[in-house]
């Protein structure tokens, strides 16, 4: 187990960030909400605001318009990945805009799936570890890719953008480890690769 960073922020998607009908969908980050704490459950994430309000993430199985598929209940992103995206596409790609639940202020380098495949642990206030497993690449979608590139892309330009954002640069999905109980995480907690 080795330290890979600290939780920078936790957030939920109150509704889908993809709006409109295919093939005219576009990406709208306005439903994103940074919260004080994030309750991680087997069915997805629930944000908890400073005043205690609970907001179910759109990828939680119990959200009325759920996008839950089993593997995508929780999502992670890294600040270095955002730096790479900003270098290529511009400053509009602020940290967290891709919609991950947990944004990790990392150790200054990109992470690939093979480095995270054994799982991730988050050390919470009680010094216990919250274990995340079944780490998968969150493949970029066309609406986010077009948003990132800042315009309608040619077929070749879209392909290049999708390839650039793939392999974890756009983020990762995770689930609670099999025997892991529900747990809350928040900014400042240490994050480790197993």
Secondary structure by P-SEA (a helix, b strand, c coil): ccccccccccccccccccccccccbbbbccccccccbbbbcccbbbbbcccbbbbbcccccccccccccccccbbbbbaaaaaaaaaccccccccccccccbbbbcccccccccccccbbbbbccccccccccccccccccaaaaaaaacccccaaaaaaaaaaacccccccccccccccccccccccbbbbcc
